[in-house]
Amino acid sequence: KEFAMTYQEYRDGLLLFELLQKVIWERSEKDSLGLNRYFEANRNQYTWKKRADLTIASCTRLEKAEIVKQYMTDGIDNDSIKALVNEGATIHVLFSSGKLEEGNSKLPKGYMIEPGVSEIFEQEKNDFTIIKVDTIFEPQLKELKETRGEVMNDYQNYLEGEWVKELRNTYTVKINKKNYKELKERFLNQ
């Protein structure tokens, strides 16, 4: 009896998965016009926070971080700073750069994007960070190509919601009151 129930659950799960694949996931992948319409109708949900083109310097020692900060403030390029601060095979400073949003996990907690060179942030023991902001971008709407994955996920949720509404309009839900009462009592008494 248990095996039959497990088999039925497994079979039902596979059928539901196949149905969702056909009705929602494949449709959302192939329906680029529907995706575009959904994006345009909900465009205000997809925005960039304040962002910046910036360089992050990570140092292993506070005294090296202070030197790096001064060099960054003086406008010395990253390669020259590395040559001046690193000692042969001993690396004291690493640089990474890119466009990041305020609150990004790569930025120190509480860091607010401001022009220029930041203070020195101590992330952990022997991990000091300095940030140099080159260009600031104020909050703005994202383009579809910049947020396609998020829009696709939201569109699939929308399609699923519409499908469930359609099913509820087509079929009436009947609750077996005897089973409902029995289940309710069983789970409330646990």
C-alpha positions in Angstrom: 0.0 0.0 0.0 2.8 2.4 0.9 4.7 1.6 -2.3 1.5 2.2 -4.4 1.1 5.6 -2.7 4.7 6.6 -3.2 4.5 5.5 -6.8 1.4 7.5 -7.4 3.0 10.6 -5.8 6.1 10.1 -8.0 3.9 9.7 -11.1 1.8 12.7 -10.3 4.9 14.8 -9.7 6.3 13.8 -13.1 3.0 14.7 -14.8 2.9 18.0 -13.1 6.5 18.8 -14.0 5.8 17.9 -17.6 2.7 20.0 -17.7 4.5 23.0 -16.1 7.3 22.5 -18.7 4.9 22.7 -21.5 2.5 25.4 -20.3 4.9 27.8 -18.5 8.6 27.2 -19.0 8.7 26.5 -22.7 6.2 29.2 -23.4 8.2 31.8 -21.5 11.4 30.9 -23.4 9.8 30.9 -26.9 7.4 33.9 -26.4 9.7 36.8 -26.8 6.9 39.2 -27.7 5.0 38.2 -24.5 8.2 38.7 -22.5 8.8 42.1 -24.0 5.1 43.1 -23.3 5.5 41.9 -19.7 8.7 43.8 -19.3 7.3 47.1 -20.7 4.1 46.7 -18.5 6.3 46.2 -15.4 9.3 48.3 -16.3 9.4 50.3 -13.1 10.2 47.1 -11.1 13.5 46.8 -12.9 15.8 49.6 -11.8 19.5 50.1 -11.0 20.3 51.5 -7.7 23.0 54.2 -7.5 26.1 52.7 -9.2 29.6 53.6 -9.9 32.6 52.7 -12.1 35.1 52.1 -9.4 38.4 50.4 -8.4 38.7 48.4 -5.2 42.2 48.0 -3.7 42.6 45.1 -1.2 45.6 45.3 1.1 47.0 42.8 3.6 48.5 45.4 6.1 47.2 48.7 7.3 50.5 50.6 6.6 50.4 49.3 3.0 46.8 50.4 2.7 47.7 53.9 3.9 50.4 54.1 1.2 48.0 52.8 -1.5 45.3 55.3 -0.4 47.8 58.2 -0.8 48.9 56.9 -4.2 45.3 56.6 -5.4 44.5 60.1 -4.1 47.5 61.4 -6.1 46.1 59.8 -9.3 48.9 57.1 -9.8 47.7 54.2 -12.0 47.1 50.7 -10.5 50.1 49.0 -12.2 52.5 51.6 -10.9 51.0 51.3 -7.4 51.4 47.5 -7.5 55.1 48.0 -8.6 55.7 50.4 -5.7 53.9 48.6 -2.9 54.3 44.8 -3.7 57.6 43.4 -2.7 58.6 40.8 -5.4 56.6 37.6 -4.7 55.0 39.2 -1.6 51.7 40.7 -2.7 50.4 43.5 -0.5 47.8 45.0 -2.8 45.3 43.6 -5.4 43.0 45.7 -7.6 39.7 44.9 -9.1 37.5 47.3 -11.0 34.0 47.4 -12.5 30.6 48.9 -12.3 28.9 48.0 -9.0 25.6 49.0 -7.3 25.5 50.5 -3.9 25.1 47.7 -1.4 26.9 45.1 -3.5 28.5 42.3 -1.5 31.9 43.2 -2.9 31.7 46.6 -1.3 32.3 47.1 2.5 29.2 47.1 4.6 27.8 50.6 5.0 29.8 52.0 2.1 27.9 54.8 0.3 29.1 55.6 -3.2 30.8 59.0 -3.2 33.3 60.6 -5.7 37.0 60.3 -5.0 39.0 57.9 -2.8 37.3 56.4 0.3 38.6 55.9 3.8 40.3 52.6 4.6 37.8 49.9 5.6 39.0 47.0 7.7 36.9 44.0 6.4 38.6 41.3 8.6 41.9 40.9 10.2 44.6 41.6 7.6 42.0 42.7 5.0 41.9 46.4 4.3 39.9 48.0 1.4 40.1 51.3 -0.3 37.7 52.3 -3.1 38.2 54.9 -5.8 35.1 56.1 -7.6 35.7 57.2 -11.2 32.1 57.7 -12.4 28.8 57.8 -10.6 25.5 56.6 -12.3 22.3 57.8 -10.6 19.4 55.3 -10.2 17.8 54.5 -13.6 15.6 51.9 -15.3 17.2 48.7 -16.6 17.0 47.6 -20.2 15.6 44.1 -20.8 19.0 42.8 -21.9 20.5 43.9 -18.5 17.8 42.0 -16.4 16.6 39.3 -18.7 16.9 36.4 -16.1 14.9 38.3 -13.5 12.2 39.3 -16.0 12.0 35.7 -17.3 11.5 34.4 -13.7 8.8 37.0 -13.0 7.1 36.3 -16.4 7.0 32.6 -15.6 5.4 33.4 -12.2 2.9 35.6 -14.0 2.1 32.8 -16.6 1.6 30.4 -13.7 -0.7 32.7 -11.9 -2.7 33.2 -15.1 -2.9 29.5 -15.7 -4.1 28.9 -12.2 -6.8 31.5 -12.6 -7.9 29.9 -15.9 -8.1 26.5 -14.1 -10.2 27.9 -11.3 -12.6 29.5 -13.8 -12.8 26.2 -15.8 -13.1 23.7 -12.9 -14.8 23.9 -9.5 -12.9 22.9 -6.5 -14.7 20.4 -4.3 -13.4 19.8 -0.8 -14.1 16.4 0.8 -15.3 17.7 4.2 -14.9 14.4 5.9 -11.2 14.1 4.8 -10.6 17.7 5.5 -11.9 17.4 9.1 -9.9 14.2 9.7 -6.7 15.8 8.4 -7.2 19.0 10.4 -7.7 17.0 13.6 -4.7 14.8 12.9 -2.3 17.7 12.3 -3.6 20.0 15.0 -3.2 17.3 17.6 0.4 16.7 16.8 
